[in-house]
Amino acid sequence: MNNLMRERGQLMPEDAIETDVQQATPEALPGVPGQLPGVTDPIPAVTDPVMPDVPEPEPVQAPPQAPPAAPPGPRSQQPVSAEDVRALPLPRINIQAFCEEQETASLLQQASQDRRLARTHMSVQLGGVNAAFHAYSNAPTPNLIIIESRNERGTMLEELNQLASQCDSGTKVIVIGHVNDVLLYRELLQLGVSEYLVMPLTVAQLMKSLSGLYLEQGAEPLGNVIAFVGAKGGVGSSTICHNTAWAISQGIQSEVVIADLDLPFGTAGLNFNQDPVQGIADALFSPERLDEVLLDRLLSRCSDYLSLFAAPGLLDRVYDLDAGACDMVVDVLRKNIPYIAIDVPHLWTEWAQRVLMQADRVVITALPDLANLRNAKNLVEKLTSSRPNDLPPYLVLNQVGMPKRPEISVKDFTSALEIDSHIVIEFDSQLFGTAANNGQMIEEVSPKAKPAGQFRALSRMLTDKTESKPVSKSLLAPILAKLNLKRLGK
């Protein structure tokens, strides 16, 4: 609302998500410590309506009372698609929402748990425009305000015009309404509102609008992070990561970086026959120094489109990584590289968990045995519950069909995990052993081998690309084309 805003002091920076649903009333007095003006007691939980009692013949005792129902949440969402997860992460901003309905507040609460809002501070309150007006009468406005209004066009514009007089310069405003009116939309934009959304909404639609506000005009989109992790150690997750990244770089001819986070035992350098002097450890232990210039120096070029952020592979020190340092390194990679394949070692630390949770796509590699099934199921359940607005993990069953080894069938393995997107790579010690010893990828050793085609298929799944059909080279093609034109009268 830049054209109607006036300067009112500093914004309120915050670093973490903190959702807080409160009841706001215009009559509350401002100045309560630790609370925005106009905000009072929390909202009482919404319960289902009481069903009428049904008389029973000859009741002996009162039936046991059922436990109270959970408060209703937002409308059920459709299954998440690849288009829904393309929203970009938001920067460190402060977001405050003022809703009129509990359903909208629940929707915003659900959105606040999304990984793309991990760096924002988001609070949700009830009270609508009136609550926002009283809240900012004696306080600076945040970076982004979300207002819900059920009023008609004239009343809504009048109230928002009054709120604009209290907004600081640079504050963005999103209005959530219940009327699909093009004229209202245009008038809100003229007033300075950044976006107008109409209920009912989904979390994916809301995230897309939020991301669009902070994507600079003409700026390059942020890179896609694909995390690879093994259900157990030694299942071949690094091999899957390296070959898939190679397939992405060759298939769509886009810049790809492999980030090897297994610092003491990483094999990316060996698999690509590289021995870089510097690598990802230099960036992780001094993340504040990493910029575009230093990144170019630390990357090791493997091909025209593939670079390597190699691990040192030495035991000269203890590698206790910091989660914040990992975030900073991934951020720099996102801003400069279209695709980042992260090789996550098989461990469960704060930084490893955060890398998996913040990735755009996750690939789990497992062998067809019981321990891998248990660990893969735990990973899938954890990632699915913590990332409800993202696609489920992809599964790669590796070394299937090893001679004399009892295995769980592919059908039983995938049905237990309830995963549809999966790749099955059969055991081939000769092919994979030759590639590893030569420092080559499978496609370099044998382009027509079945695993090479499977890596290409996985790369298309992870990048949402379809396989290009070969162009017909028939000598009759030009003649047939002319006949078709004549038939159409052209």
C-alpha positions as CSV (number, residue, x, y, z in Angstrom):
1,M,0.0,0.0,0.0
2,N,2.9,2.2,-0.9
3,N,0.9,5.2,-2.3
4,L,-1.0,5.7,0.9
5,M,1.6,4.8,3.4
6,R,3.6,7.1,5.7
7,E,6.9,6.5,7.5
8,R,6.5,5.1,11.0
9,G,9.8,3.7,12.2
10,Q,11.5,0.3,12.0
11,L,10.0,-3.0,11.0
12,M,10.0,-5.9,13.4
13,P,12.4,-8.6,12.2
14,E,11.9,-12.2,13.4
15,D,13.7,-15.4,12.6
16,A,11.5,-18.3,13.4
17,I,7.9,-19.4,12.8
18,E,5.6,-18.7,15.8
19,T,1.9,-19.2,15.2
20,D,-0.3,-17.6,17.7
21,V,-4.1,-17.6,17.3
22,Q,-5.7,-15.0,19.5
23,Q,-9.0,-13.2,19.9
24,A,-8.8,-9.5,19.1
25,T,-11.4,-7.0,20.2
26,P,-11.5,-3.3,19.4
27,E,-12.4,-2.4,23.0
28,A,-9.2,-3.8,24.5
29,L,-6.8,-1.2,25.8
30,P,-3.4,-0.9,24.1
31,G,-0.1,-1.2,25.9
32,V,-0.3,-4.6,27.4
33,P,3.3,-5.9,27.8
34,G,4.2,-8.7,25.3
35,Q,0.9,-8.3,23.4
36,L,-0.3,-6.4,20.5
37,P,-2.9,-3.6,21.2
38,G,-6.4,-4.9,20.7
39,V,-5.5,-8.5,21.4
40,T,-7.0,-10.4,24.4
41,D,-7.7,-14.0,25.3
42,P,-7.0,-16.9,23.0
43,I,-9.8,-18.2,20.8
44,P,-11.8,-21.0,22.5
45,A,-11.7,-24.3,20.7
46,V,-14.5,-24.9,18.2
47,T,-16.4,-28.1,18.9
48,D,-19.0,-30.0,16.9
49,P,-22.7,-29.3,17.6
50,V,-24.3,-31.5,20.2
51,M,-26.4,-34.2,18.7
52,P,-30.0,-34.7,20.0
53,D,-30.4,-37.4,22.5
54,V,-32.1,-40.6,21.2
55,P,-34.3,-42.2,23.9
56,E,-33.6,-45.8,24.6
57,P,-36.0,-48.4,25.8
58,E,-35.4,-49.2,29.5
59,P,-32.0,-47.5,29.9
60,V,-30.0,-49.0,32.7
61,Q,-27.3,-46.3,32.8
62,A,-26.1,-43.3,31.0
63,P,-24.0,-44.2,27.9
64,P,-20.4,-43.2,28.2
65,Q,-19.7,-39.7,26.8
66,A,-17.6,-39.6,23.7
67,P,-14.4,-37.6,23.8
68,P,-14.7,-34.1,22.3
69,A,-14.1,-33.7,18.6
70,A,-11.0,-31.9,17.4
71,P,-11.5,-28.4,16.1
72,P,-12.3,-28.3,12.4
73,G,-9.4,-27.4,10.1
74,P,-9.3,-26.0,6.6
75,R,-11.1,-27.7,3.8
76,S,-9.4,-30.9,2.7
77,Q,-6.9,-30.4,0.0
78,Q,-6.4,-32.2,-3.3
79,P,-3.4,-34.4,-3.6
80,V,-0.2,-32.4,-3.9
81,S,1.1,-32.1,-7.5
82,A,4.4,-31.0,-9.0
83,E,2.9,-27.6,-9.8
84,D,2.0,-27.1,-6.1
85,V,5.5,-27.5,-4.8
86,R,7.1,-24.9,-7.0
87,A,6.6,-22.0,-4.6
88,L,9.8,-20.5,-3.4
89,P,11.1,-20.1,0.1
90,L,10.4,-16.7,1.7
91,P,13.1,-14.5,3.3
92,R,13.3,-13.5,6.9
93,I,10.2,-11.4,7.3
94,N,7.5,-10.8,9.8
95,I,3.9,-11.8,8.8
96,Q,0.8,-11.0,10.8
97,A,-2.7,-12.2,9.8
98,F,-6.1,-10.9,11.0
99,C,-8.9,-13.3,10.1
100,E,-12.6,-13.2,10.6
101,E,-13.3,-17.0,10.4
102,Q,-11.7,-19.9,12.3
103,E,-11.5,-21.8,9.0
104,T,-9.2,-19.2,7.5
105,A,-7.1,-19.0,10.7
106,S,-6.7,-22.8,10.6
107,L,-5.6,-22.5,6.9
108,L,-2.9,-19.9,7.8
109,Q,-1.8,-22.0,10.8
110,Q,-1.2,-24.9,8.5
111,A,0.6,-22.8,6.0
112,S,2.9,-21.4,8.8
113,Q,4.3,-24.9,9.2
114,D,5.4,-25.1,5.6
115,R,9.1,-25.5,5.0
116,R,9.1,-22.4,2.7
117,L,8.1,-20.2,5.7
118,A,10.8,-21.7,8.0
119,R,12.6,-18.3,8.3
120,T,9.5,-16.2,8.8
121,H,7.8,-15.2,12.0
122,M,4.0,-15.6,11.4
123,S,1.2,-14.8,13.9
124,V,-2.5,-15.4,13.3
125,Q,-5.3,-13.5,15.1
126,L,-9.0,-13.1,14.8
127,G,-10.8,-9.8,14.4
128,G,-10.3,-8.8,10.8
129,V,-9.6,-5.2,9.7
130,N,-10.8,-3.7,13.0
131,A,-8.3,-5.7,15.0
132,A,-5.5,-4.7,12.6
133,F,-6.5,-1.0,12.9
134,H,-6.3,-1.1,16.7
135,A,-3.1,-3.2,16.7
136,Y,-1.2,-0.8,14.6
137,S,-2.5,2.4,16.1
138,N,0.6,2.5,18.4
139,A,2.9,-0.1,16.9
140,P,4.9,-0.3,13.6
141,T,3.5,-2.6,10.9
142,P,5.3,-5.8,9.9
143,N,6.7,-6.7,6.5
144,L,3.5,-8.4,5.4
145,I,-0.1,-8.1,6.6
146,I,-2.8,-10.6,5.7
147,I,-6.4,-9.3,6.2
148,E,-9.6,-11.3,5.8
149,S,-12.8,-9.4,5.2
150,R,-16.4,-10.5,4.6
151,N,-17.6,-7.0,3.9
152,E,-19.1,-5.7,0.7
153,R,-17.0,-3.8,-1.8
154,G,-17.7,-0.2,-0.5
155,T,-17.2,-1.1,3.2
156,M,-14.1,-3.1,2.5
157,L,-12.4,-0.3,0.5
158,E,-13.3,2.2,3.2
159,E,-11.8,0.1,6.0
160,L,-8.7,-0.7,4.1
161,N,-8.2,2.9,3.2
162,Q,-8.2,3.8,6.9
163,L,-5.7,1.0,7.6
164,A,-3.4,2.3,4.9
165,S,-2.9,5.5,6.8
166,Q,-1.3,3.5,9.6
167,C,1.0,1.3,7.5
168,D,4.7,1.9,7.3
169,S,6.4,2.3,3.9
170,G,7.4,-1.0,2.4
171,T,4.6,-3.1,4.1
172,K,2.8,-5.4,1.8
173,V,-0.8,-6.3,2.2
174,I,-2.8,-9.4,1.1
175,V,-6.5,-9.3,1.3
176,I,-8.6,-12.5,1.6
177,G,-12.2,-12.0,0.6
178,H,-15.3,-14.0,-0.1
179,V,-16.5,-12.2,-3.2
180,N,-15.1,-13.0,-6.7
181,D,-15.3,-9.5,-8.1
182,V,-13.0,-8.2,-10.9
183,L,-13.9,-4.6,-10.2
184,L,-13.1,-5.0,-6.5
185,Y,-9.8,-6.6,-7.4
186,R,-8.8,-3.7,-9.6
187,E,-9.8,-1.1,-7.0
188,L,-7.8,-3.0,-4.3
189,L,-4.7,-2.9,-6.6
190,Q,-5.1,0.8,-7.1
191,L,-5.4,1.2,-3.4
192,G,-2.0,-0.4,-3.0
193,V,-3.0,-4.0,-2.0
194,S,-0.4,-6.5,-3.2
195,E,-2.8,-9.4,-3.8
196,Y,-6.5,-10.3,-3.5
197,L,-7.4,-14.0,-2.8
198,V,-10.8,-15.5,-2.7
199,M,-11.9,-18.2,-0.3
200,P,-11.9,-21.2,-0.4
201,L,-8.1,-21.4,-0.6
202,T,-5.6,-24.2,-0.4
203,V,-2.2,-24.0,1.2
204,A,-0.6,-24.5,-2.2
205,Q,-2.5,-21.5,-3.6
206,L,-1.6,-19.4,-0.6
207,M,2.1,-20.4,-0.8
208,K,2.3,-19.5,-4.5
209,S,0.9,-16.0,-3.8
210,L,3.3,-15.4,-0.9
211,S,6.3,-16.5,-2.9
212,G,5.3,-14.3,-5.8
213,L,5.4,-11.2,-3.6
214,Y,9.1,-11.7,-2.8
215,L,10.4,-12.9,-6.2
216,E,12.1,-9.8,-7.6
217,Q,10.9,-8.7,-11.0
218,G,13.1,-10.3,-13.7
219,A,15.1,-12.3,-11.1
220,E,16.2,-15.8,-11.9
221,P,14.2,-18.5,-10.0
222,L,15.8,-20.2,-7.1
223,G,17.5,-23.6,-7.7
224,N,15.8,-26.9,-6.9
225,V,17.3,-28.9,-4.1
226,I,17.1,-32.7,-4.4
227,A,18.3,-34.6,-1.3
228,F,19.4,-38.3,-1.6
229,V,19.6,-40.4,1.6
230,G,20.0,-44.1,2.2
231,A,17.7,-46.2,4.4
232,K,20.9,-47.9,5.7
233,G,24.5,-47.4,5.2
234,G,26.0,-49.0,2.1
235,V,22.8,-49.2,0.1
236,G,24.3,-47.2,-2.8
237,S,22.6,-43.8,-2.1
238,S,25.7,-41.9,-3.3
239,T,25.8,-43.9,-6.5
240,I,22.2,-43.1,-7.1
241,C,22.8,-39.4,-6.4
242,H,25.8,-39.1,-8.7
243,N,24.3,-41.0,-11.6
244,T,20.9,-39.1,-11.4
245,A,22.7,-35.8,-11.2
246,W,24.7,-36.8,-14.3
247,A,21.5,-37.8,-16.1
248,I,19.9,-34.4,-15.3
249,S,22.9,-32.5,-16.6
250,Q,23.0,-34.4,-19.8
251,G,19.3,-34.8,-20.3
252,I,18.1,-31.1,-20.0
253,Q,21.6,-29.5,-20.3
254,S,21.2,-27.4,-17.2
255,E,23.8,-26.6,-14.6
256,V,23.9,-29.2,-11.8
257,V,26.0,-29.3,-8.6
258,I,26.6,-32.4,-6.5
259,A,27.1,-31.4,-2.8
260,D,28.7,-34.2,-0.9
261,L,27.9,-33.8,2.8
262,D,29.6,-37.0,3.9
263,L,32.8,-35.1,4.7
264,P,35.0,-37.9,6.2
265,F,33.9,-40.7,3.8
266,G,32.4,-39.0,0.7
267,T,32.9,-40.7,-2.6
268,A,31.9,-38.0,-5.1
269,G,35.5,-37.2,-5.9
270,L,36.3,-40.9,-6.5
271,N,33.2,-41.6,-8.6
272,F,34.0,-38.7,-10.9
273,N,37.8,-39.2,-10.9
274,Q,38.4,-35.8,-9.3
275,D,40.8,-34.8,-6.6
276,P,40.0,-31.2,-5.8
277,V,42.1,-29.3,-3.3
278,Q,39.2,-27.3,-1.9
279,G,35.6,-28.3,-1.6
280,I,32.5,-28.1,0.5
281,A,34.3,-28.3,3.9
282,D,35.8,-24.9,3.2
283,A,32.4,-23.4,2.7
284,L,30.7,-25.2,5.7
285,F,33.3,-24.0,8.2
286,S,33.3,-20.4,7.0
287,P,29.8,-20.0,5.5
288,E,29.8,-16.2,6.0
289,R,32.6,-16.0,3.4
290,L,30.8,-17.9,0.7
291,D,29.6,-15.9,-2.2
292,E,29.3,-16.3,-6.0
293,V,33.1,-15.7,-6.5
294,L,34.2,-18.1,-3.8
295,L,31.7,-20.7,-5.0
296,D,33.3,-20.7,-8.5
297,R,36.7,-21.3,-6.9
298,L,35.5,-24.2,-4.7
299,L,33.5,-26.1,-7.3
300,S,35.2,-28.7,-9.4
301,R,34.0,-28.9,-13.0
302,C,33.2,-32.5,-14.2
303,S,31.5,-31.7,-17.5
304,D,30.0,-28.9,-19.4
305,Y,26.9,-28.8,-17.1
306,L,28.0,-30.7,-14.0
307,S,30.1,-29.4,-11.1
308,L,31.2,-31.1,-7.9
309,F,31.2,-29.7,-4.3
310,A,33.5,-32.5,-3.1
311,A,34.0,-33.7,0.5
312,P,37.6,-33.8,1.8
313,G,37.4,-37.6,2.5
314,L,40.0,-37.2,5.3
315,L,40.1,-38.1,9.0
316,D,42.4,-35.3,10.1
317,R,39.6,-33.6,12.1
318,V,36.2,-34.2,13.6
319,Y,33.3,-33.0,11.4
320,D,30.6,-31.6,13.6
321,L,28.5,-29.6,11.2
322,D,26.3,-26.7,12.2
323,A,22.7,-26.6,10.9
324,G,22.9,-22.9,10.3
325,A,26.1,-23.3,8.2
326,C,24.4,-25.9,6.1
327,D,21.5,-23.5,5.5
328,M,23.8,-20.7,4.4
329,V,25.7,-22.9,2.0
330,V,22.5,-24.3,0.4
331,D,21.1,-20.7,0.1
332,V,24.1,-19.6,-1.9
333,L,23.8,-22.7,-4.1
334,R,20.1,-22.0,-4.7
335,K,20.8,-18.5,-5.9
336,N,23.4,-19.6,-8.4
337,I,22.6,-23.1,-9.6
338,P,19.4,-24.4,-11.1
339,Y,19.7,-28.0,-9.7
340,I,21.5,-29.1,-6.5
341,A,21.8,-32.8,-5.7
342,I,22.8,-33.2,-2.1
343,D,24.3,-36.5,-0.9
344,V,23.1,-36.8,2.7
345,P,25.0,-39.5,4.8
346,H,23.1,-42.1,6.7
347,L,22.7,-40.3,10.1
348,W,20.1,-38.4,12.0
349,T,21.5,-35.1,13.3
350,E,20.0,-31.7,13.4
351,W,21.7,-30.5,10.3
352,A,20.9,-33.7,8.3
353,Q,17.3,-33.6,9.3
354,R,17.0,-30.0,8.3
355,V,18.6,-30.6,4.9
356,L,16.0,-33.3,4.2
357,M,13.1,-31.2,5.5
358,Q,14.1,-28.1,3.5
359,A,14.8,-30.0,0.2
360,D,12.3,-29.7,-2.7
361,R,12.5,-33.4,-3.5
362,V,13.8,-36.3,-1.4
363,V,15.0,-39.7,-2.8
364,I,15.3,-42.7,-0.4
365,T,17.6,-45.6,-1.5
366,A,17.0,-49.0,0.1
367,L,17.8,-52.7,-0.3
368,P,15.0,-55.2,-0.3
369,D,15.4,-56.5,3.2
370,L,13.6,-56.1,6.6
371,A,16.0,-53.5,8.2
372,N,15.8,-51.3,5.1
373,L,12.0,-51.6,5.1
374,R,11.7,-50.5,8.7
375,N,14.1,-47.5,8.2
376,A,12.6,-46.5,4.9
377,K,9.1,-46.6,6.5
378,N,10.2,-44.4,9.4
379,L,11.8,-41.9,6.9
380,V,8.7,-41.8,4.7
381,E,6.3,-41.3,7.7
382,K,8.6,-38.6,9.2
383,L,9.0,-36.7,5.9
384,T,5.3,-37.0,4.9
385,S,4.0,-35.8,8.2
386,S,6.5,-32.9,8.5
387,R,6.1,-31.9,4.8
388,P,2.3,-32.1,4.2
389,N,2.4,-29.6,1.4
390,D,5.1,-31.4,-0.6
391,L,5.3,-34.4,-2.8
392,P,6.1,-37.7,-0.9
393,P,9.6,-39.1,-1.1
394,Y,10.8,-41.1,-4.1
395,L,12.0,-44.6,-3.6
396,V,14.9,-46.4,-5.3
397,L,15.1,-50.1,-4.6
398,N,18.7,-50.9,-5.3
399,Q,20.6,-54.2,-6.0
400,V,17.4,-56.2,-6.5
401,G,17.9,-59.8,-7.5
402,M,21.2,-60.5,-5.8
403,P,22.0,-64.2,-6.1
404,K,21.4,-66.4,-3.0
405,R,20.1,-63.5,-0.9
406,P,16.5,-63.7,0.5
407,E,14.6,-60.6,-0.4
408,I,11.3,-58.9,0.2
409,S,9.4,-58.6,-3.1
410,V,9.1,-55.2,-4.8
411,K,5.3,-55.3,-4.5
412,D,5.4,-56.0,-0.8
413,F,8.1,-53.4,-0.2
414,T,6.4,-50.6,-2.0
415,S,2.9,-51.5,-0.7
416,A,4.2,-51.3,2.9
417,L,5.6,-47.8,2.3
418,E,2.5,-46.7,0.2
419,I,4.8,-45.1,-2.4
420,D,3.9,-45.0,-6.1
421,S,7.0,-43.2,-7.4
422,H,9.8,-45.7,-7.3
423,I,12.6,-47.1,-9.4
424,V,13.9,-50.7,-9.2
425,I,17.6,-51.2,-10.1
426,E,18.6,-54.8,-10.5
427,F,21.9,-56.2,-9.2
428,D,24.7,-55.9,-11.7
429,S,28.1,-56.1,-10.0
430,Q,30.0,-56.1,-13.2
431,L,28.5,-52.9,-14.6
432,F,28.5,-50.9,-11.3
433,G,32.0,-52.2,-10.3
434,T,33.5,-51.2,-13.6
435,A,32.0,-47.7,-13.4
436,A,33.2,-47.2,-9.8
437,N,36.8,-48.4,-10.5
438,N,37.1,-46.3,-13.6
439,G,35.6,-43.1,-12.0
440,Q,32.8,-43.0,-14.5
441,M,29.0,-42.9,-14.5
442,I,26.9,-45.8,-15.7
443,E,25.8,-44.0,-18.8
444,E,29.5,-43.4,-19.7
445,V,30.3,-47.1,-19.4
446,S,27.2,-48.5,-21.1
447,P,24.6,-46.0,-22.4
448,K,22.2,-48.7,-23.5
449,A,22.3,-50.6,-20.1
450,K,19.0,-50.9,-18.3
451,P,20.3,-48.9,-15.2
452,A,21.3,-46.0,-17.4
453,G,17.7,-45.8,-18.7
454,Q,16.4,-46.0,-15.2
455,F,18.6,-43.1,-14.1
456,R,17.3,-41.0,-17.0
457,A,13.7,-41.9,-16.0
458,L,14.4,-40.8,-12.4
459,S,16.0,-37.6,-13.6
460,R,12.8,-36.8,-15.6
461,M,10.6,-37.5,-12.6
462,L,12.7,-35.2,-10.3
463,T,12.7,-32.3,-12.8
464,D,9.1,-32.8,-14.1
465,K,10.4,-33.3,-17.7
466,T,8.9,-35.6,-20.2
467,E,10.8,-37.9,-22.5
468,S,11.3,-36.3,-25.9
469,K,10.0,-38.4,-28.8
470,P,12.5,-39.1,-31.6
471,V,11.8,-37.1,-34.8
472,S,10.8,-39.3,-37.7
473,K,13.5,-39.5,-40.4
474,S,11.3,-41.3,-43.0
475,L,11.8,-40.2,-46.6
476,L,8.1,-40.2,-47.1
477,A,7.5,-37.6,-44.3
478,P,7.7,-34.5,-46.6
479,I,5.4,-36.1,-49.1
480,L,2.8,-37.1,-46.5
481,A,3.0,-33.5,-45.0
482,K,2.2,-32.0,-48.4
483,L,-0.7,-34.4,-48.9
484,N,-2.1,-33.4,-45.6
485,L,-1.9,-29.8,-46.5
486,K,-3.7,-30.4,-49.8
487,R,-6.4,-32.4,-48.0
488,L,-7.0,-29.4,-45.7
489,G,-7.2,-27.0,-48.7
490,K,-4.0,-25.1,-47.9
